[in-house]
Amino acid sequence: MKYIMTLIWSVILVTMLNYVVSSVQNVPFEVVNGLIMSVPVAIMIFIIVAIIPNDPVASEHH
């Protein structure tokens, strides 16, 4: 379920970013570009989550 939701949020956020940038640059908005770019963004998020450790760090009290 976390993979599906990550992909959905990736599609939403990248498409929104695509819309804003295309509006600022005064170029036509194409939804397909946002959909295509959201897949690599989701894959990068999965890789980053796999690399970052999930264990708590033991702190030393001085």
C-alpha positions in Angstrom: 0.0 0.0 0.0 2.9 2.4 0.7 4.2 1.9 -2.8 0.8 2.7 -4.3 0.3 5.8 -2.2 3.9 7.0 -2.9 3.3 6.7 -6.6 -0.1 8.5 -6.3 1.5 11.4 -4.4 4.4 11.5 -6.8 2.0 11.8 -9.7 0.0 14.6 -7.9 3.0 16.6 -6.9 5.1 16.3 -10.0 2.1 17.1 -12.2 1.4 20.2 -10.1 5.0 21.2 -10.4 4.8 20.7 -14.1 1.7 22.9 -14.3 3.3 25.7 -12.3 6.6 25.7 -14.3 4.8 25.5 -17.6 2.6 28.5 -16.6 5.7 30.5 -15.5 7.5 29.8 -18.7 4.4 30.4 -20.9 4.5 27.0 -22.6 1.6 24.6 -23.1 0.8 22.3 -20.2 1.0 18.6 -21.0 -0.2 16.0 -18.4 1.8 13.2 -20.0 5.1 14.9 -19.1 4.1 15.0 -15.4 3.1 11.3 -15.5 6.3 10.2 -17.1 8.5 12.2 -14.7 6.6 11.0 -11.6 7.7 7.4 -12.0 11.5 8.2 -11.7 10.7 10.5 -8.7 8.8 7.6 -7.0 11.7 5.2 -7.7 14.2 7.7 -6.2 12.0 8.0 -3.1 12.0 4.2 -2.8 15.8 4.1 -3.1 16.3 6.9 -0.5 14.0 5.2 1.9 15.9 1.9 1.5 19.3 3.7 2.1 18.3 5.7 5.2 18.4 3.6 8.4 15.2 3.2 10.3 16.9 2.3 13.7 17.1 4.9 16.4 20.5 6.3 17.1 21.8 5.7 20.6 22.7 9.0 22.3 25.4 9.2 24.9 24.8 11.3 28.0 27.8 13.3 29.2 
